[in-house]
Amino acid sequence: PNGVTTGLDHLVELGVTHVHILPMFDFWTGDEADKDFERSYNWGYDPYLFTVPEGRYSTDPINPYTRIIEVKQMVKTLHENGVRVILDMVFPHTWGVGVMSPFDQAVPYYFYRIDKTGAYLNESGCGNVIASERPMMRKYIIDTLKWWVTEYKIDGFRFDQMGLMDKVTMLAIKSELTKIEPSVVLYGEPWGGWGAPIRFGKAEIGGTGIAAFNDEFRDALRGSVFNPAVKGFLMGALAKETGVKRGVAGSIEYDEVIRSFAKDPQETINYVACHDNHTLWDKNYLAAQADTNVKWTEEMLKDAQKLAGAVLLTSQGIPFLHAGQDFARTKKFDENSYNSPISINGLDYARKAEFIDVFNYYKGLIELRKAHIAFRQRTAEDIRKKLTFLPTPRKMVAFVLKDENDPWKEILVIYNGDTKDQQFTLPEGTWNVVVDKNNAGTKVLYQVSGKINIKATSAMVMYKAN
């Protein structure tokens, strides 16, 4: 619509390296022959058969070959366009138990955790929890993942409720899949259902090379996911600077205060929004409505959307963007759209045309990150050596990256989370600005030196002129 690219062309234009697809293995909910996604739609977090593609997305669900061929064609096409594919796997629970579970049909109770009375435990909040620690369940999980990698050429996996999986199984997954595909990407949610005992959470992640969704960084930036009125750094909240710095440093042990769960930056997924909870735009809009001190305009909310991208794409670790975050995606304030119609869950590309400045900003930030290795340090030691935080006023974070391997030997990044402009004194020298409030990329916009004005709710990236 309105001359903008959509679908695959949009992904290629944006410049992303991987696409994470919500469950597309066979899930229970929905009639496979029913293509009316407005009347009946579901994300698919109700697993039935883990090694079979879901038929609802197939052009001919009656013919079993069609879904197999079409998934392979999709993966091949994404690969041909430089985009790798990550599948969302939901091992910690199944749709049902007993006659509704292929596992119970094979060996009753063996594949699930049960209590002393023989009742199914409900650590997932979905009625049951699989026993990943049992040898044949562990084997089934590993065999399933190997099947997707070898047969469908999948490049990585996102694990739903990964905190409920046992550590031995997760390490075995990493070991086995790395033998087949050394660059396999593995990450997941380091939690389970409410109050569930966590077996592979953030306390266990460090040193495994498996990444966890960084909810601390998320909350520092956007505020609470449970109370939309609670703002984060992006909207001028106080005392969020340390949380942001921890995220910027890849959540490694940077110093006594700036430290978190990761041993290396590859173990953190930096994000502000995903399919769960409100989209970033909806969350910030609701927070703005509740704000009694500042009268927010749409332009100001766009600034916060851009600042979110600037922080994520200049931080150490793995940046993760919710689809449509780059054009201010809304789900009309639906915070749990797992079974909402496609009109809520679908991507509205007319909005891309409306918020094309936000899209171009994200596109420029991705180009910047890909072009400059300084933003993609490999180890905690590299980060400690090359990243230095600078003193700033409140509601601001600034740091310098000095990396001899980067064509820009010295890069300065500044985030102003305040709803007012702030003054900042630059380190000595002349600096080439490549990112400011309105523009982002690798081209020099203008030069600055000395004391400068950092616009409200904005980021600046610059490198030292020779």
N, C-alpha and C positions, 0 to 999 in steps of 0.2 A: 504493500500500500504506500502511496505517496512517494514512490521511487526508492524506498529503502530495501535492502536485502533482507531475506528471511531464512529460517531453517539453517541448512548446512552452509549456505553462502554467508549468512550472518556470522556463524562461528568462525569461518575462515577470515572474514573481514575484521572481526574483533581481535583475532590473533591468539585465541586460546590453544593450549597444547594438548589438553585432555578433556573429554566429556564424561561426566558421571551420570549413568542412566539408572533411574529408580528401578525397583524389581521388575525383571522381564523374564524370569524363570516362571514356571507354571504356578500361579496362585489361585486360590479357591474362589474368591468373590467374582461374580459376574458371569453371564452366559457368553461363552466364546463366540457364538454366532451373532450376538447383539452388538452392533457398532454404534448404537445411539449413546454416545458418551455424555450427552447432556442429561439424559434420563438416568443413566447408570454408569458411574465411573468409580475407580478405586486405584490408589497408588500401588497396591499389591503387597503390602506387608502382612500377608496371611499365606505363608508358604504351603504348598502341597507337594509338588515334585521339583526338586532342586536342579535336575540335570536337563530339563525339557524347557524350551522357550514357550512363553505364554501365547495362547492362540488368539486372544482378543486383538492383538496387534498384527495378526497375520491376514493377508488378503483372502486366504482360503483355509479357515481353521479345520475344515473337515479332512483335508488332505494333510497328513502328518509331515510330508516332505516340505510343504510350502513354507512353514514357519522356520524350519531349519535353514533352508536355502536363503530366505529373506534376511535372517539375522546375519548369516555369513556375508551376504551382499552389503548389508549396512556397515558391518565392521570393515570390510574391504574398502568401501567407498570413503569412510572416515579416514582410514589409514592413507589412502591415496591423496587425501587433502591435508595430510600432516596433522591429523587429530587422532590421538590415542584414546582407547575406550576402557572405562572403568565400570564394572558391574556392582550394583548394590546387592549384597548377599545377606539374607535374614536367617542365620542359623539358630539363634537362641530360642526360637519358638516355632511351632507349626500351627496351622489353622485349627486343627482339632486333635483329639486323642481317640484311642479305642478304634472303632470302625472308621473314624474320619482320619486316621493317621496311617500312612503306609509303613511307618516304623513300628507302631504297635501291632499292625497286621503281620509283621515279620516276627518280632519277638516282643510280646507284651511287656511294657514297663521298662525294658532294658535301656532304651535310648533316651529316657527322660529322668530328671531328678525327682525322686519321690521322698516323702517324709516317713517317719517311723510307723505310721498307721497304714502306709501304702497309698496315700493320696498324692496326687500330682502337686509338686511345688509350683508356685506362680511368681517366680522372681522377675519374669518379663512384664507382668501386668497384663498378659494376653492369655492367661489361663493355664499355661504350662511353661516349662523351660527344659531345653535339651541338655543331656549330660555329656558335654564335649570331652570330659575327662575319661569316659569309658572307651576302651581300645577300638571297638568297632564303630563307635560314633565318630571318634577322631579320624579313623581311616576313611569313613564315608565323607567327612568334610574335606579332607585333603584330596581324595580321589575326585570329588565333585569339582573342586577348584582347578585341579590339573586338567580335567576334562574340558572346562571352558577355555583354558589357556591353549591347550594343544588342538582341540577340535574347532574352536571358534576364534582363536587368535586374540583373546581378550588380554589387555595389558595391565590390569590391576583390579583390586576389589576394595569396596567400602563395606565395612562390617557393621550391621545394625546391632545396637546394644552389645558392642564388643566387650564391655566390662563384665558380661556374664560368661564369656568364654574363659577357659582355663589357660594359664600362661604356657604350659607345656605344648598344648595344641597350637597356640598362636605362633610359638617359635618353630614348631614343626612345619607349619604352613609356610612361614618365611623361608625356611631351609629348603623345602621341597620345590617351591615355586621359583626360587632364585636359580636353582639348577637348570630349569627350563628356560626362564626369561630373567636374566640378571638385572634388568631395569624395572622389574615388576613393582607396581606402586600398591602399598597396603596401608590402609588407615581405617579408623572407625570411631564409634562413639565410646568414650571411656566410662560409660555408665550403664545401668540396667533400668528395671522398673523402680518405682518409688520404694526406698528403704531396702532394696535388695543387697545382699553381700556382693562386693565387687572383687572379682578374681584377676581381671586384667584391666586396671584403670590407670590413671596417670601416675600412681605410685610405682607401677610395674613397667611402664613404657620405656623409661630411660635406658639407653644402651641396646634396645632391641632392633632399631631400624624400622619399626612400625610406628605410624603416626597416629595421633589422637586429635580429635576436634578440640580446639583450644577455646573452651567456654569462658575462661578467665579474660582472655583478650577480647572476645566477643562482647562480654558484659562491660568491660572497661570502655569500649567504643560506643556501644548502642544503649547501654543501660540494661535494666531487667527484661528478660524474655517473658516473665510471668506478669509483670505489672507495666503496661505500656506507658504509664505516666512518668516512670522513672527514667530520666535521661542519662546519657553517657557523655564521654569526651566530645563526641561529634556535635553535640548540642549545648556545649558550654557547662557541663556538670563539673563541680569542684572535686579535687582530690583524686583525679583519674590518671594523673601523669605517670605514676609508678607502674600502674597496670599496663599502660600503653608502652612504656619503656621495656617492660618484661616481654611483651609481644614483639616489639621491634628487634630485640636481641635474640629472637628465636626461642624464647622460653628456656634458655640454657642457664647455667649458673654463671652469670656474668660478674656479679660481685655479691657482697653481703645482703643487699636489698633487692637488686634486680636479678631475681633467680626464680625458676619455676621447675617444671617436671621433666624437661627434655635434656638428654645428654648431647644431642646433636640437632641441628636445625631441621633435618629431614623428619623429625619426630613430632613436629607441630603442624597442624592444619589451621591456618589463620583465616578466620571468616567473621562476617557480621550477620549473615543470614544464610539459611538453607531452606529446604522444603517445609520443615517444621516451624511452628510459631509464625508470627507476622513477618511479611516481607520487610526489608529495611525501610522502604518508603512508607508503608502503612504504620509501622512502629513509630517512626519519627513524626508522622502526621498526627497520630494520637497523642504523642508526647507534647507536640506543639499546641494542640487543643487544650491540654491540661496545664500549660505553662502560664502562670499568672504574672510573671515578670517581663516576659519578652513577647511581643506580637510578631509571630512568625508569618512570613510570606512564602509563596511558592518558590520564589527565587532563593530564599534562605534555605529552604528544604533541599533544593537542588544543590546548593553549596555543600550541605551536609552529606549528600549522596556522593558528590565528587570527592570530598575529603575522606570518606570511608575507603574509596578506591585507592586514593593516594597513599593512605597509611598501609593498607594491605599489600600493595604492589611495590612498596619500598622497604618492607620489613623482611627480616631473615626468616626462613622457613618456607612452607608451601602455601601460596595464596589460593584461596578457594572462593569463587564468585557464584552466588545463587543465579541461576538462569534468569535473565531479564533485569538483574541488578543494574546493569549498564544502561538501561533506559527506564529506571524508576518504576520497576514492576509493582503493580498492585494486585492483591487478591480481594479487593473490596472489603478489607478488614477481617477476612476469614482467617483465624489463627490456627485452625486445624482442618485443612481442606482435604483430608485423606479420602473422603467419599463425596466431595462437592463436585458439581458438574464441570465439564470441560470449559465452560465460559468463565469459571473462576480459576481453574488450574492451568488453562492454556496460556500461551504467550501471545499477547496482543501487540502485533508489530506496528499497528497504527500509533501506538505509544512511542515506539522508537523514533518515528518521524517527529512526534511532538517534543520528545526529549533528546533530539539528535545531538545537542551540545554535551549532554551527559555521556551519551554513547561515544562521541569522539574523544572525550576526556579519558574514558576508560581505555579506549583503543590506543591512545597515545601513551598511557601509563604502561600498558602491556608491552608496547614497542620498546619503551625505555628499559623495562626490566629484562627483556630478552637480549637487548644490546649491551647490557652492563653487568658483568659478573660480580661487581661489588655488592649488588643486592642479593646475590645467590651464593653466599659463603657455604662451604661444605662442612666445616667442623666448628665445634665450640671454641677451639683454640684460635681459629682464624677470626671469629667474631670478636673475641676478647682483644685480639691484637689490632684489628683494623677498624673497629667501631668505637667512637668516643662520644659520649653525651656531653652537651654543652649546658651551662647554666641558663635558665630561661625564667621569665615571669610565670605566674600561675596560668593554668589552662593552655600551656604551650609545651611542646617537646621539640628539641633540636639535637641533631647529631651529625658528626662528620665521619665519612668512610674514606680511609686511605688505603688503596689497593694498587700495588705496583702492576698487577696483571690486568687492570682496567685501563682503557685508553684515557679515561678521565682519572687522573691520579688522586684527586681530592674532591669528594662530592659532599655537599652540605644539604641536609634535608631539614625543613622546619614545618611543623604542624601548629596552626593556631586554632584551638578548639573554642576560643571565646567568641561570643556574638558581637564583640567590638574589635576594631583594629588594635594591634599592639606593636610597639617599637621593639626592634631587635638590633643589637650591634653585631655585625658580621666579624668573623675572624679576619685578620689582616689580608689585604690584597683585593684584586678585582675578580668578580664572580660572574660567570655566564649563566643566566637564568634559562632553564628549559621547561620548568613547570611553575605556573602561578595559579591564581584563583580561576582563570578562565581557559587556560591552554595547558596541554601536556604533550610531551613527545621528546624527541632527541635534538630538535633544532633550537639554536640559540634565539631567544626572544628579545633580550636586551641585557645590558651589563649593569651591575650594582656594586657598591662598596660602602664601607662605613656603617652608619646607622640607617636602617631602612624601616619602612612601614609594612607590617604583615597584615593583609586584609583579614577581616572577620571570617571565621569558619572557612579556612583555606589552608592549602599546603604550598610550599615553595621547594623546588629542587634546583640546585645550581652547582656548577663545577668551577674550580679555580682556573682563571685564564693564565696562560703561560706568560 
